[in-house]
Amino acid sequence: MVAIKSTWPKVAALRIANNVGNGLRSLNKGIEECRPEMHHLVWEDSMAISRGSWPVSRRTLLQSGTAIAAVQFSSPFIIKARGETPVRIGLVDPLTGVYAAIAQSEVVGAKYAVEEINKAGGILGRPIELLVEDSANDVGTGVQKTRKLIERDQVSFIIGDVNSGIAIAMAQVTSEKKVLHIVSGGHTDPITGSSCSWNVFRVCNSTTMDAAAIASTLIEKFGKKWYFLTPDYAYGHSVQAGFDKILKAAGGTSGGSLVPLGTPDYSSYLIQAKAFNPQVLINVMGGGDQVASLKQFVQFGLDKQMAVGGALFELESIRSVPDAARIGWWTMEWWWDQPGVPHVAEFNAAMKKITGGAATARNWFGYVSVQTLALIANQEKTLDAPKLAHALSGFKLPPEVALQPNAPSYRAGDHELMSTVFVGEAHPPQGDPDNMFTVKNPIAGEKAAGSVEDTGCKIQWPA
């Protein structure tokens, strides 16, 4: 163990216990396996650090420019400030595997929120302690880490997971344990639909919201014959179902392939897509899988034969493909370039100072998740989960946290955040290196989400 002490007058503690590997493999290599050595650091620093400055060197934790963390760390990663007994928040995300880059971005946003909140007095006058665990993109591991955080580490709140299947499984645990749970980045509909729970709220969009926002644009621009490239798990199934429903209502037809997570070679699936001869390939893959599939789509020349688009093409992924693959029509769930919208430029500048790149939707997901918990706990002056869940139903985010034109609220009927969906087109950089997406049509969350009745959510509150 190495202890490094600051000479600053107000001393707080930042404890980092993490597995340091050889860095993240490139995104298109599929799911990683690593057996890193264990290293322990105890870092003491001031709680009153300046906005955007970090107790840990960016060179230690983050690879600037790509906004992808250069350190592969696992359980537990802790931010702690000395003083009153901390309020503990547990965050579970796939810090390794094909979703590592977007998960790391959520952690960056969450850590920044902790820094801001602690500078302002914390939660109920107590500092926040953030414990981050690696789900390793595995349902069983995600559930085990969630139970550990609740039962052993005594967290008051849970955030996660990027992987929709893990998020659903985590929600079963948090509901059983009566712990307030924010799903930061898992999109599958049942989370705020058929499997909704009184204690679970979601920041990112449902798959229905993303599909509804972009489907009509894809039909109008490219036609009604589609081929799906879909990850074979909860998220992919949910997205394809949402798209198919709209396409069939418009008289369209579709084919598709279900692809295992971590697939490195997409040639067989792309050959099937070419044989189907669609007007547009709907690429539902995410993270490293989307990067690999889009690279090969362009390498095989299919971009000359069909259009491409879909629900999400996240900034982390756009950064990782060549210019030729920065194409198609997609949705963004938050975007860093929103001229005239209050506080967006400040948040983007803070993220750029930390990561070297523009703020991403995943940065925002992590940031909003932590801010939501602090805002509602300080408003209600309690950590009681049922009381906070009631108060969050219908709660509207303030502009400095919402960071979008219409400050969204958590809809009372299903606990989905009614966030704006940004429909637009991907392209090579224009000016700013991260200006690789142009918003064409912002869609209000309420319009994209449809009715609560359509979600199938029926919340049962504890006695």
C-alpha positions as a Markdown table, in Angstrom:
| # | Residue | x | y | z |
|---|---|---|---|---|
| 1 | Met | 0.0 | 0.0 | 0.0 |
| 2 | Val | 1.2 | 3.5 | -0.9 |
| 3 | Ala | 0.0 | 6.5 | 1.0 |
| 4 | Ile | 0.4 | 9.9 | -0.7 |
| 5 | Lys | -0.6 | 12.9 | 1.5 |
| 6 | Ser | -1.5 | 16.3 | 0.4 |
| 7 | Thr | -0.3 | 19.5 | 2.2 |
| 8 | Trp | -3.6 | 21.2 | 1.6 |
| 9 | Pro | -5.3 | 22.4 | 4.8 |
| 10 | Lys | -8.6 | 20.7 | 4.5 |
| 11 | Val | -7.9 | 17.0 | 4.3 |
| 12 | Ala | -10.3 | 14.4 | 3.0 |
| 13 | Ala | -9.6 | 11.0 | 1.7 |
| 14 | Leu | -9.9 | 9.4 | -1.7 |
| 15 | Arg | -9.3 | 5.7 | -1.6 |
| 16 | Ile | -8.8 | 3.8 | -4.7 |
| 17 | Ala | -8.7 | 0.0 | -4.7 |
| 18 | Asn | -8.6 | -1.2 | -8.2 |
| 19 | Asn | -7.3 | -3.9 | -10.4 |
| 20 | Val | -4.9 | -2.4 | -12.9 |
| 21 | Gly | -4.5 | -4.4 | -16.1 |
| 22 | Asn | -2.7 | -3.7 | -19.2 |
| 23 | Gly | -5.3 | -1.2 | -20.4 |
| 24 | Leu | -8.4 | -1.7 | -22.4 |
| 25 | Arg | -8.0 | -3.7 | -25.6 |
| 26 | Ser | -9.3 | -2.0 | -28.7 |
| 27 | Leu | -13.1 | -1.9 | -28.9 |
| 28 | Asn | -13.4 | -4.3 | -31.9 |
| 29 | Lys | -11.7 | -7.2 | -30.1 |
| 30 | Gly | -14.9 | -8.5 | -28.4 |
| 31 | Ile | -15.3 | -9.3 | -24.7 |
| 32 | Glu | -12.0 | -9.1 | -22.9 |
| 33 | Glu | -10.6 | -11.5 | -20.3 |
| 34 | Cys | -8.0 | -10.2 | -17.9 |
| 35 | Arg | -6.3 | -11.4 | -14.8 |
| 36 | Pro | -4.7 | -8.2 | -13.6 |
| 37 | Glu | -2.4 | -7.7 | -10.6 |
| 38 | Met | -3.9 | -6.1 | -7.5 |
| 39 | His | -2.6 | -2.7 | -6.6 |
| 40 | His | -3.8 | -0.5 | -3.7 |
| 41 | Leu | -3.5 | 3.2 | -3.4 |
| 42 | Val | -4.7 | 5.5 | -0.6 |
| 43 | Trp | -4.8 | 9.1 | -1.8 |
| 44 | Glu | -5.5 | 12.0 | 0.6 |
| 45 | Asp | -6.7 | 15.2 | -0.8 |
| 46 | Ser | -9.0 | 18.1 | -0.1 |
| 47 | Met | -12.8 | 18.0 | -0.4 |
| 48 | Ala | -12.8 | 21.6 | -1.5 |
| 49 | Ile | -11.1 | 21.0 | -4.8 |
| 50 | Ser | -11.7 | 23.3 | -7.7 |
| 51 | Arg | -14.3 | 22.7 | -10.3 |
| 52 | Gly | -12.9 | 20.2 | -12.9 |
| 53 | Ser | -9.7 | 19.4 | -10.9 |
| 54 | Trp | -9.3 | 15.8 | -9.9 |
| 55 | Pro | -7.4 | 14.2 | -6.9 |
| 56 | Val | -6.2 | 11.5 | -9.3 |
| 57 | Ser | -4.2 | 12.5 | -12.4 |
| 58 | Arg | -6.0 | 12.2 | -15.6 |
| 59 | Arg | -3.0 | 10.4 | -16.9 |
| 60 | Thr | -3.5 | 7.8 | -14.2 |
| 61 | Leu | -7.2 | 7.1 | -14.9 |
| 62 | Leu | -8.2 | 8.4 | -18.3 |
| 63 | Gln | -6.8 | 8.4 | -21.8 |
| 64 | Ser | -7.4 | 11.9 | -23.1 |
| 65 | Gly | -8.7 | 12.5 | -26.6 |
| 66 | Thr | -10.7 | 9.4 | -26.9 |
| 67 | Ala | -12.5 | 9.8 | -23.5 |
| 68 | Ile | -11.9 | 6.1 | -22.9 |
| 69 | Ala | -10.4 | 5.2 | -19.6 |
| 70 | Ala | -6.8 | 3.9 | -19.8 |
| 71 | Val | -7.0 | 2.1 | -16.5 |
| 72 | Gln | -9.0 | -1.1 | -16.2 |
| 73 | Phe | -10.2 | -1.0 | -12.6 |
| 74 | Ser | -12.5 | -3.2 | -10.6 |
| 75 | Ser | -13.9 | -3.6 | -7.2 |
| 76 | Pro | -14.2 | -1.4 | -5.4 |
| 77 | Phe | -13.4 | 2.1 | -6.7 |
| 78 | Ile | -14.1 | 4.6 | -3.9 |
| 79 | Ile | -14.4 | 8.3 | -3.7 |
| 80 | Lys | -14.6 | 9.3 | 0.0 |
| 81 | Ala | -14.5 | 12.6 | 1.9 |
| 82 | Arg | -13.7 | 12.7 | 5.6 |
| 83 | Gly | -16.0 | 14.3 | 8.1 |
| 84 | Glu | -19.5 | 13.0 | 8.9 |
| 85 | Thr | -20.4 | 9.4 | 8.2 |
| 86 | Pro | -20.6 | 9.2 | 4.4 |
| 87 | Val | -23.7 | 8.5 | 2.4 |
| 88 | Arg | -22.7 | 5.5 | 0.3 |
| 89 | Ile | -23.7 | 5.1 | -3.4 |
| 90 | Gly | -22.9 | 1.9 | -5.2 |
| 91 | Leu | -22.4 | 1.9 | -9.0 |
| 92 | Val | -22.3 | -1.4 | -11.0 |
| 93 | Asp | -21.2 | -1.2 | -14.6 |
| 94 | Pro | -19.3 | -3.4 | -17.1 |
| 95 | Leu | -15.8 | -1.8 | -16.8 |
| 96 | Thr | -14.4 | -4.6 | -18.9 |
| 97 | Gly | -15.7 | -6.1 | -22.1 |
| 98 | Val | -17.4 | -4.7 | -25.2 |
| 99 | Tyr | -19.2 | -2.0 | -23.2 |
| 100 | Ala | -16.1 | -0.9 | -21.3 |
| 101 | Ala | -15.8 | 2.5 | -23.0 |
| 102 | Ile | -19.3 | 3.6 | -22.4 |
| 103 | Ala | -19.4 | 2.3 | -18.9 |
| 104 | Gln | -16.2 | 4.2 | -18.1 |
| 105 | Ser | -17.8 | 7.3 | -19.4 |
| 106 | Glu | -20.7 | 6.9 | -17.0 |
| 107 | Val | -18.2 | 6.5 | -14.1 |
| 108 | Val | -16.5 | 9.7 | -15.1 |
| 109 | Gly | -19.8 | 11.6 | -15.0 |
| 110 | Ala | -20.8 | 10.1 | -11.7 |
| 111 | Lys | -17.4 | 11.0 | -10.1 |
| 112 | Tyr | -17.8 | 14.6 | -11.3 |
| 113 | Ala | -21.2 | 14.8 | -9.8 |
| 114 | Val | -19.9 | 13.5 | -6.5 |
| 115 | Glu | -17.2 | 16.2 | -6.6 |
| 116 | Glu | -19.7 | 18.9 | -7.2 |
| 117 | Ile | -22.2 | 17.7 | -4.5 |
| 118 | Asn | -19.5 | 17.3 | -1.9 |
| 119 | Lys | -18.3 | 20.8 | -2.5 |
| 120 | Ala | -21.8 | 22.0 | -1.9 |
| 121 | Gly | -22.2 | 20.1 | 1.4 |
| 122 | Gly | -23.0 | 16.6 | 0.3 |
| 123 | Ile | -26.2 | 14.7 | 1.1 |
| 124 | Leu | -27.9 | 15.8 | 4.3 |
| 125 | Gly | -24.7 | 17.5 | 5.3 |
| 126 | Arg | -22.7 | 14.2 | 4.9 |
| 127 | Pro | -20.1 | 13.5 | 2.1 |
| 128 | Ile | -20.9 | 11.0 | -0.6 |
| 129 | Glu | -18.8 | 7.9 | -0.8 |
| 130 | Leu | -19.0 | 6.4 | -4.3 |
| 131 | Leu | -18.2 | 2.6 | -4.6 |
| 132 | Val | -17.8 | 1.4 | -8.2 |
| 133 | Glu | -18.0 | -2.3 | -9.1 |
| 134 | Asp | -17.3 | -4.1 | -12.4 |
| 135 | Ser | -20.1 | -6.3 | -13.5 |
| 136 | Ala | -17.8 | -7.7 | -16.3 |
| 137 | Asn | -20.8 | -7.7 | -18.6 |
| 138 | Asp | -22.1 | -10.8 | -16.8 |
| 139 | Val | -25.5 | -11.1 | -15.2 |
| 140 | Gly | -24.4 | -13.4 | -12.3 |
| 141 | Thr | -21.4 | -11.1 | -11.5 |
| 142 | Gly | -23.6 | -8.0 | -11.6 |
| 143 | Val | -26.1 | -9.5 | -9.2 |
| 144 | Gln | -23.3 | -10.7 | -6.9 |
| 145 | Lys | -21.7 | -7.2 | -6.9 |
| 146 | Thr | -25.1 | -5.6 | -6.2 |
| 147 | Arg | -25.8 | -7.8 | -3.2 |
| 148 | Lys | -22.3 | -7.2 | -1.9 |
| 149 | Leu | -22.7 | -3.4 | -2.1 |
| 150 | Ile | -26.1 | -3.6 | -0.3 |
| 151 | Glu | -25.4 | -6.3 | 2.3 |
| 152 | Arg | -21.7 | -5.8 | 3.1 |
| 153 | Asp | -21.0 | -2.2 | 2.1 |
| 154 | Gln | -24.4 | -0.9 | 3.3 |
| 155 | Val | -24.9 | 1.5 | 0.4 |
| 156 | Ser | -28.0 | 3.7 | 0.5 |
| 157 | Phe | -28.4 | 3.8 | -3.3 |
| 158 | Ile | -27.6 | 1.7 | -6.3 |
| 159 | Ile | -26.8 | 2.9 | -9.9 |
| 160 | Gly | -26.4 | 0.7 | -13.0 |
| 161 | Asp | -26.0 | -1.2 | -15.3 |
| 162 | Val | -25.2 | -0.4 | -19.0 |
| 163 | Asn | -26.1 | -4.0 | -19.9 |
| 164 | Ser | -29.9 | -4.2 | -19.9 |
| 165 | Gly | -30.0 | -7.9 | -18.9 |
| 166 | Ile | -27.8 | -7.1 | -15.9 |
| 167 | Ala | -29.9 | -4.0 | -15.0 |
| 168 | Ile | -33.1 | -6.1 | -14.9 |
| 169 | Ala | -31.4 | -8.7 | -12.7 |
| 170 | Met | -30.0 | -6.0 | -10.4 |
| 171 | Ala | -33.5 | -4.4 | -10.1 |
| 172 | Gln | -34.8 | -7.7 | -8.7 |
| 173 | Val | -32.2 | -7.5 | -5.9 |
| 174 | Thr | -32.7 | -3.8 | -5.2 |
| 175 | Ser | -36.5 | -4.3 | -5.0 |
| 176 | Glu | -36.1 | -7.2 | -2.6 |
| 177 | Lys | -33.7 | -5.2 | -0.5 |
| 178 | Lys | -35.8 | -2.0 | -0.7 |
| 179 | Val | -33.0 | 0.1 | -2.1 |
| 180 | Leu | -33.5 | 3.1 | -4.4 |
| 181 | His | -32.1 | 2.2 | -7.8 |
| 182 | Ile | -31.2 | 4.4 | -10.8 |
| 183 | Val | -30.7 | 2.6 | -14.0 |
| 184 | Ser | -28.2 | 4.9 | -15.7 |
| 185 | Gly | -27.7 | 3.2 | -19.1 |
| 186 | Gly | -29.7 | 0.0 | -19.6 |
| 187 | His | -32.4 | 0.6 | -22.3 |
| 188 | Thr | -34.6 | -2.5 | -22.6 |
| 189 | Asp | -38.3 | -1.6 | -22.3 |
| 190 | Pro | -39.3 | -3.9 | -19.4 |
| 191 | Ile | -37.1 | -1.9 | -16.9 |
| 192 | Thr | -39.8 | 0.8 | -16.9 |
| 193 | Gly | -42.4 | -1.5 | -18.5 |
| 194 | Ser | -43.6 | -5.0 | -17.7 |
| 195 | Ser | -40.8 | -5.4 | -15.0 |
| 196 | Cys | -41.1 | -2.0 | -13.5 |
| 197 | Ser | -40.7 | -1.5 | -9.7 |
| 198 | Trp | -41.5 | 1.2 | -7.2 |
| 199 | Asn | -37.8 | 1.6 | -6.4 |
| 200 | Val | -36.4 | 1.7 | -9.9 |
| 201 | Phe | -36.0 | 4.9 | -12.0 |
| 202 | Arg | -34.2 | 5.2 | -15.4 |
| 203 | Val | -32.1 | 8.1 | -16.8 |
| 204 | Cys | -31.4 | 6.7 | -20.3 |
| 205 | Asn | -34.2 | 6.3 | -22.9 |
| 206 | Ser | -36.3 | 3.1 | -23.3 |
| 207 | Thr | -35.8 | 1.3 | -26.5 |
| 208 | Thr | -39.3 | 2.3 | -27.5 |
| 209 | Met | -38.3 | 6.0 | -27.2 |
| 210 | Asp | -35.3 | 5.6 | -29.4 |
| 211 | Ala | -37.0 | 3.6 | -32.1 |
| 212 | Ala | -40.1 | 5.8 | -32.2 |
| 213 | Ala | -37.9 | 8.9 | -32.5 |
| 214 | Ile | -35.9 | 7.7 | -35.6 |
| 215 | Ala | -38.1 | 5.1 | -37.4 |
| 216 | Ser | -40.2 | 7.5 | -39.4 |
| 217 | Thr | -37.1 | 9.3 | -40.6 |
| 218 | Leu | -35.5 | 6.0 | -41.8 |
| 219 | Ile | -38.7 | 5.1 | -43.6 |
| 220 | Glu | -39.0 | 8.5 | -45.3 |
| 221 | Lys | -35.4 | 8.7 | -46.3 |
| 222 | Phe | -34.5 | 5.1 | -47.3 |
| 223 | Gly | -37.6 | 2.9 | -47.6 |
| 224 | Lys | -39.5 | 0.1 | -45.9 |
| 225 | Lys | -37.3 | -2.9 | -46.5 |
| 226 | Trp | -34.9 | -3.3 | -43.5 |
| 227 | Tyr | -32.4 | -5.8 | -42.3 |
| 228 | Phe | -31.5 | -5.9 | -38.6 |
| 229 | Leu | -28.1 | -6.6 | -37.1 |
| 230 | Thr | -29.1 | -7.2 | -33.5 |
| 231 | Pro | -27.2 | -8.2 | -30.3 |
| 232 | Asp | -28.7 | -11.4 | -28.9 |
| 233 | Tyr | -29.8 | -10.3 | -25.5 |
| 234 | Ala | -32.5 | -8.2 | -23.8 |
| 235 | Tyr | -31.5 | -4.8 | -25.2 |
| 236 | Gly | -31.3 | -6.0 | -28.8 |
| 237 | His | -34.5 | -7.9 | -28.7 |
| 238 | Ser | -36.3 | -4.9 | -27.3 |
| 239 | Val | -34.9 | -2.4 | -29.9 |
| 240 | Gln | -35.8 | -4.7 | -32.8 |
| 241 | Ala | -39.3 | -5.3 | -31.5 |
| 242 | Gly | -39.8 | -1.5 | -31.3 |
| 243 | Phe | -38.6 | -0.9 | -34.8 |
| 244 | Asp | -40.5 | -3.9 | -36.3 |
| 245 | Lys | -43.8 | -2.7 | -34.8 |
| 246 | Ile | -43.5 | 0.7 | -36.5 |
| 247 | Leu | -42.2 | -0.8 | -39.7 |
| 248 | Lys | -45.0 | -3.3 | -40.1 |
| 249 | Ala | -47.6 | -0.6 | -39.3 |
| 250 | Ala | -46.2 | 1.3 | -42.2 |
| 251 | Gly | -46.4 | -1.8 | -44.5 |
| 252 | Gly | -42.7 | -2.6 | -44.4 |
| 253 | Thr | -40.8 | -5.9 | -44.4 |
| 254 | Ser | -37.7 | -7.0 | -42.5 |
| 255 | Gly | -35.1 | -9.7 | -42.0 |
| 256 | Gly | -32.3 | -9.9 | -39.5 |
| 257 | Ser | -29.6 | -11.7 | -37.7 |
| 258 | Leu | -29.2 | -12.2 | -33.9 |
| 259 | Val | -25.5 | -11.8 | -33.1 |
| 260 | Pro | -23.8 | -13.0 | -29.8 |
| 261 | Leu | -22.0 | -10.3 | -27.8 |
| 262 | Gly | -18.3 | -10.1 | -28.5 |
| 263 | Thr | -18.5 | -11.4 | -32.0 |
| 264 | Pro | -15.3 | -10.3 | -33.9 |
| 265 | Asp | -16.2 | -11.4 | -37.4 |
| 266 | Tyr | -19.4 | -10.1 | -39.0 |
| 267 | Ser | -18.8 | -11.5 | -42.5 |
| 268 | Ser | -21.4 | -14.2 | -42.4 |
| 269 | Tyr | -24.1 | -11.8 | -41.0 |
| 270 | Leu | -23.2 | -9.1 | -43.6 |
| 271 | Ile | -23.4 | -11.7 | -46.4 |
| 272 | Gln | -26.9 | -12.5 | -45.2 |
| 273 | Ala | -27.8 | -8.8 | -45.1 |
| 274 | Lys | -26.5 | -8.4 | -48.7 |
| 275 | Ala | -28.6 | -11.4 | -49.9 |
| 276 | Phe | -31.7 | -9.9 | -48.4 |
| 277 | Asn | -31.0 | -6.7 | -50.4 |
| 278 | Pro | -32.5 | -4.2 | -47.9 |
| 279 | Gln | -32.8 | -0.5 | -48.4 |
| 280 | Val | -31.3 | 0.1 | -44.9 |
| 281 | Leu | -29.3 | -1.9 | -42.5 |
| 282 | Ile | -30.5 | -1.3 | -38.9 |
| 283 | Asn | -27.4 | -1.7 | -36.8 |
| 284 | Val | -28.5 | -2.3 | -33.2 |
| 285 | Met | -25.1 | -3.5 | -32.0 |
| 286 | Gly | -23.5 | -1.5 | -29.2 |
| 287 | Gly | -20.1 | -0.5 | -27.9 |
| 288 | Gly | -17.2 | -2.5 | -29.4 |
| 289 | Asp | -19.6 | -4.7 | -31.3 |
| 290 | Gln | -21.0 | -1.8 | -33.2 |
| 291 | Val | -17.5 | -0.5 | -33.9 |
| 292 | Ala | -16.4 | -3.8 | -35.4 |
| 293 | Ser | -19.6 | -4.3 | -37.4 |
| 294 | Leu | -19.6 | -0.8 | -38.9 |
| 295 | Lys | -15.9 | -1.1 | -39.9 |
| 296 | Gln | -16.6 | -4.4 | -41.7 |
| 297 | Phe | -19.8 | -3.0 | -43.3 |
| 298 | Val | -17.7 | -0.3 | -45.0 |
| 299 | Gln | -14.8 | -2.6 | -45.8 |
| 300 | Phe | -17.2 | -4.9 | -47.6 |
| 301 | Gly | -18.5 | -2.0 | -49.6 |
| 302 | Leu | -22.1 | -2.4 | -48.4 |
| 303 | Asp | -22.4 | 1.3 | -47.8 |
| 304 | Lys | -22.6 | 1.6 | -51.6 |
| 305 | Gln | -25.5 | -0.8 | -51.7 |
| 306 | Met | -27.7 | 0.2 | -48.7 |
| 307 | Ala | -28.1 | 2.9 | -46.1 |
| 308 | Val | -27.3 | 2.3 | -42.5 |
| 309 | Gly | -28.8 | 3.7 | -39.3 |
| 310 | Gly | -30.6 | 2.7 | -36.1 |
| 311 | Ala | -31.2 | 3.7 | -32.5 |
| 312 | Leu | -27.8 | 4.6 | -31.0 |
| 313 | Phe | -24.4 | 5.5 | -32.4 |
| 314 | Glu | -22.7 | 6.8 | -29.3 |
| 315 | Leu | -19.9 | 9.3 | -29.4 |
| 316 | Glu | -17.5 | 6.8 | -27.8 |
| 317 | Ser | -18.2 | 4.5 | -30.8 |
| 318 | Ile | -18.1 | 7.2 | -33.4 |
| 319 | Arg | -14.6 | 8.1 | -32.2 |
| 320 | Ser | -13.5 | 4.6 | -32.7 |
| 321 | Val | -14.4 | 4.1 | -36.3 |
| 322 | Pro | -12.7 | 5.5 | -39.4 |
| 323 | Asp | -14.2 | 8.5 | -41.3 |
| 324 | Ala | -15.7 | 6.2 | -43.9 |
| 325 | Ala | -17.8 | 4.5 | -41.2 |
| 326 | Arg | -19.0 | 7.8 | -39.6 |
| 327 | Ile | -22.3 | 7.6 | -41.6 |
| 328 | Gly | -26.0 | 7.0 | -41.2 |
| 329 | Trp | -28.9 | 8.4 | -39.3 |
| 330 | Trp | -29.2 | 7.7 | -35.5 |
| 331 | Thr | -30.4 | 9.0 | -32.2 |
| 332 | Met | -28.3 | 10.6 | -29.5 |
| 333 | Glu | -29.7 | 10.6 | -25.9 |
| 334 | Trp | -27.8 | 13.8 | -25.1 |
| 335 | Trp | -25.5 | 15.9 | -27.2 |
| 336 | Trp | -22.7 | 18.3 | -26.1 |
| 337 | Asp | -23.4 | 21.0 | -28.7 |
| 338 | Gln | -26.7 | 22.7 | -27.8 |
| 339 | Pro | -26.3 | 26.4 | -28.6 |
| 340 | Gly | -28.3 | 28.6 | -26.2 |
| 341 | Val | -29.2 | 25.9 | -23.7 |
| 342 | Pro | -28.1 | 27.0 | -20.2 |
| 343 | His | -25.2 | 25.2 | -18.5 |
| 344 | Val | -24.4 | 22.8 | -21.4 |
| 345 | Ala | -21.2 | 24.6 | -22.3 |
| 346 | Glu | -20.0 | 24.6 | -18.7 |
| 347 | Phe | -20.6 | 20.8 | -18.4 |
| 348 | Asn | -18.9 | 20.1 | -21.7 |
| 349 | Ala | -15.9 | 22.2 | -20.7 |
| 350 | Ala | -15.6 | 20.3 | -17.4 |
| 351 | Met | -15.7 | 16.9 | -19.1 |
| 352 | Lys | -13.2 | 18.1 | -21.7 |
| 353 | Lys | -10.9 | 19.2 | -19.0 |
| 354 | Ile | -11.1 | 15.7 | -17.4 |
| 355 | Thr | -11.1 | 13.5 | -20.5 |
| 356 | Gly | -9.6 | 15.6 | -23.3 |
| 357 | Gly | -12.8 | 15.2 | -25.4 |
| 358 | Ala | -16.3 | 16.5 | -25.5 |
| 359 | Ala | -18.9 | 15.3 | -23.0 |
| 360 | Thr | -20.9 | 12.3 | -24.0 |
| 361 | Ala | -24.4 | 11.1 | -23.3 |
| 362 | Arg | -22.8 | 8.5 | -21.0 |
| 363 | Asn | -21.0 | 11.2 | -19.0 |
| 364 | Trp | -24.4 | 12.8 | -18.6 |
| 365 | Phe | -26.1 | 9.6 | -17.6 |
| 366 | Gly | -23.6 | 9.1 | -14.7 |
| 367 | Tyr | -23.8 | 12.7 | -13.7 |
| 368 | Val | -27.6 | 12.8 | -13.7 |
| 369 | Ser | -27.9 | 9.6 | -11.8 |
| 370 | Val | -25.9 | 10.8 | -8.8 |
| 371 | Gln | -27.4 | 14.3 | -9.0 |
| 372 | Thr | -30.9 | 12.9 | -8.9 |
| 373 | Leu | -30.2 | 11.0 | -5.7 |
| 374 | Ala | -28.6 | 14.0 | -4.0 |
| 375 | Leu | -31.4 | 16.4 | -5.1 |
| 376 | Ile | -34.2 | 14.2 | -3.9 |
| 377 | Ala | -32.6 | 13.2 | -0.6 |
| 378 | Asn | -31.8 | 16.8 | 0.2 |
| 379 | Gln | -35.3 | 18.0 | -0.7 |
| 380 | Glu | -37.0 | 15.3 | 1.4 |
| 381 | Lys | -34.3 | 15.4 | 4.2 |
| 382 | Thr | -34.3 | 11.6 | 4.4 |
| 383 | Leu | -32.6 | 8.5 | 3.0 |
| 384 | Asp | -35.8 | 6.4 | 3.3 |
| 385 | Ala | -36.2 | 4.6 | 0.0 |
| 386 | Pro | -40.1 | 4.5 | -0.2 |
| 387 | Lys | -40.4 | 8.2 | 0.7 |
| 388 | Leu | -37.7 | 9.2 | -1.8 |
| 389 | Ala | -39.3 | 7.0 | -4.6 |
| 390 | His | -42.7 | 8.7 | -4.0 |
| 391 | Ala | -41.0 | 12.1 | -4.2 |
| 392 | Leu | -39.1 | 11.2 | -7.4 |
| 393 | Ser | -42.3 | 10.2 | -9.2 |
| 394 | Gly | -42.9 | 13.4 | -11.3 |
| 395 | Phe | -39.7 | 15.1 | -10.1 |
| 396 | Lys | -38.4 | 17.6 | -12.7 |
| 397 | Leu | -34.6 | 18.0 | -13.1 |
| 398 | Pro | -33.4 | 21.5 | -12.6 |
| 399 | Pro | -31.8 | 23.2 | -15.7 |
| 400 | Glu | -28.2 | 22.8 | -14.4 |
| 401 | Val | -28.7 | 19.0 | -14.3 |
| 402 | Ala | -31.1 | 18.5 | -17.2 |
| 403 | Leu | -28.8 | 20.2 | -19.7 |
| 404 | Gln | -31.3 | 20.2 | -22.5 |
| 405 | Pro | -34.1 | 22.4 | -23.9 |
| 406 | Asn | -37.0 | 21.0 | -21.9 |
| 407 | Ala | -36.1 | 20.1 | -18.4 |
| 408 | Pro | -37.4 | 16.4 | -18.2 |
| 409 | Ser | -39.1 | 14.8 | -15.3 |
| 410 | Tyr | -39.4 | 11.2 | -14.1 |
| 411 | Arg | -42.8 | 10.1 | -15.2 |
| 412 | Ala | -44.9 | 9.0 | -12.3 |
| 413 | Gly | -46.5 | 6.1 | -14.0 |
| 414 | Asp | -43.4 | 4.2 | -15.0 |
| 415 | His | -40.4 | 6.2 | -13.6 |
| 416 | Glu | -38.9 | 6.8 | -17.0 |
| 417 | Leu | -37.1 | 10.1 | -17.5 |
| 418 | Met | -38.8 | 12.0 | -20.3 |
| 419 | Ser | -35.6 | 13.2 | -21.9 |
| 420 | Thr | -35.3 | 14.7 | -25.3 |
| 421 | Val | -34.2 | 12.3 | -28.1 |
| 422 | Phe | -31.8 | 13.9 | -30.5 |
| 423 | Val | -32.3 | 12.6 | -34.1 |
| 424 | Gly | -29.5 | 13.3 | -36.6 |
| 425 | Glu | -26.8 | 12.2 | -38.9 |
| 426 | Ala | -23.2 | 11.0 | -38.3 |
| 427 | His | -20.4 | 12.4 | -40.3 |
| 428 | Pro | -16.6 | 12.9 | -40.2 |
| 429 | Pro | -15.3 | 15.7 | -38.0 |
| 430 | Gln | -16.3 | 19.3 | -38.9 |
| 431 | Gly | -14.2 | 21.8 | -37.0 |
| 432 | Asp | -14.2 | 20.4 | -33.5 |
| 433 | Pro | -12.8 | 16.8 | -33.5 |
| 434 | Asp | -15.9 | 15.6 | -31.7 |
| 435 | Asn | -18.3 | 17.4 | -34.0 |
| 436 | Met | -19.3 | 14.2 | -35.8 |
| 437 | Phe | -23.0 | 14.3 | -35.4 |
| 438 | Thr | -25.5 | 16.9 | -36.5 |
| 439 | Val | -28.9 | 17.1 | -34.6 |
| 440 | Lys | -31.6 | 17.5 | -37.2 |
| 441 | Asn | -34.8 | 16.8 | -35.2 |
| 442 | Pro | -35.0 | 16.9 | -31.4 |
| 443 | Ile | -38.0 | 14.8 | -30.2 |
| 444 | Ala | -39.7 | 15.5 | -26.9 |
| 445 | Gly | -39.4 | 12.5 | -24.5 |
| 446 | Glu | -43.2 | 12.4 | -23.9 |
| 447 | Lys | -43.9 | 12.1 | -27.6 |
| 448 | Ala | -41.4 | 9.3 | -28.2 |
| 449 | Ala | -42.3 | 7.4 | -25.1 |
| 450 | Gly | -46.0 | 6.9 | -25.8 |
| 451 | Ser | -48.5 | 6.3 | -22.9 |
| 452 | Val | -47.8 | 4.7 | -19.6 |
| 453 | Glu | -50.5 | 2.2 | -20.4 |
| 454 | Asp | -48.6 | 1.1 | -23.5 |
| 455 | Thr | -45.5 | 0.2 | -21.4 |
| 456 | Gly | -47.3 | -2.4 | -19.4 |
| 457 | Cys | -45.9 | -0.9 | -16.1 |
| 458 | Lys | -48.1 | -1.4 | -13.0 |
| 459 | Ile | -46.2 | -0.2 | -10.0 |
| 460 | Gln | -46.9 | -1.9 | -6.7 |
| 461 | Trp | -45.8 | 0.2 | -3.7 |
| 462 | Pro | -44.7 | -1.4 | -0.5 |
| 463 | Ala | -47.1 | -1.2 | 2.5 |
